Amino acid sequence: MTYSPLTTYTLRLGDTCLVLAQRLTAWCGHAPELEIDLALANIGLDLLGQARNFLSYAAELQGAEFDEDKLAFGRDEREYRNVLLAEQPNGDFADTLMRQYLLDAWHVVLFERLALSRDAQLAAIAAKAIKEVRYHLRFSRGWLVRLGNGTEFSQQKMQHSLNKLWRFSGEMFEADELEIELAQLGIAVDPRTLRTAWEEEVFGTLLAATLVKPQEAQYRTGGKQGLHTEHLGPLLADMQYLQRAYPNQQW
Amino acid sequence: MQTLDVVEPAQTREVWRILGQISDPEIPVLTITDLGMVRSVHHRDDGWHIGFTPTYSGCPATDFLLAAIREAMEKAGHQPVHIEQMLHPAWTTDWMTPTAKTRLREYGISPPQGHACHATSAAVEVSCPRCGSLHTSLISEFGSTACKALYRCDSCREPFDYFKCI
């Protein structure tokens, strides 16, 4: 299937929200505390709503035979365009929280800029989402600082998660030709321009959480081009099972 | 002077009244017009056009409310109905009417404090809907629905929901 540049860009935005939402909903009923259970499920729900907005728009751009469900449940792993960080496994609460924090901080700076897009629909989706992701960031930042300053053990766990996930952070600021061209038209946000604002948020918080920024590593990339880590396949198999087994079933 | 009577037919006010009777399924004390979810009502040649905005991107009540609007309009004989979902401008708690805030408090939910522009900066003073005390503390940033946070009153010791300001 070939998609227009604008559709591809919209899918990248939507897939990251969708895959992260799917990860978070797996915590429902399993979180360390009831309040955390509520929080992760609610954050997942917001992200799912954002994903629906992006995917509905992508379907609209793509033509009459598409809809949000076909895009969510009918595409294979190689057609997914999310950043690799979003698909990383839940691990323990420290892993989930660190993944969430790094992505929340990115979503805030990304949506702030995307709200100024020349594409009215992308701008509207981002302007709505910005209020939600700011609230998510408040939650994940708060826990990062709390656990970083908690016990020696909690601090170690947070540092371990940070070290593990850091190599996926570079992809969020990597631009390919498609994004650069759309950015020149005032439609997309050039990801490279987000790094400074993101680092300002993240480095300050790491300091407050007594965590050490990992050494610059070889960053893992490719998610936006459809080249994923081994973790996305099983996630999609789980998420898409019903529609694959019983195509076009409705609730 | 231009008044609503001049610009829109009398039926428009009737339609607003009908829509004002549809309750939010999660907070039955509020209607969709109290919450500012109905953005516009216009009568055009091809029927009624209703502008509708969801509260949160992932609000699970959205589809239910769209069906409720269609049903209420059909019952009142206002046909056909076209509902336009509007994402822009993004919904804000600033659109909640003052009487809605009063009813919300009476229902036991502390209404949103302050203005949405400052929602994430300073900590707001949330008052207890039962005793009115300002000695309250946050239990959880997320509550039973997307729009609420969980607080506890340090004076009367009762837990309560706070409608988040966004």
Interface residues (C-beta under 8 A of the other chain):
Chain A: E35 L38 A39 A41 N42 I43 L45 D46 L47 L48 G49 Q50 R52 N53 A120 Q121 A123 A124 I125 A127 K128 A129 I130 K131 E132 R134 Y135 R138 F139 G142
Chain B: P54 Y56 S57 G58 C59 P60 L87 H88 P89 A90 W91 T92 A116 A119 T120 I139 S140 E141 F142 G143 S144 A146 L150 K164 I166
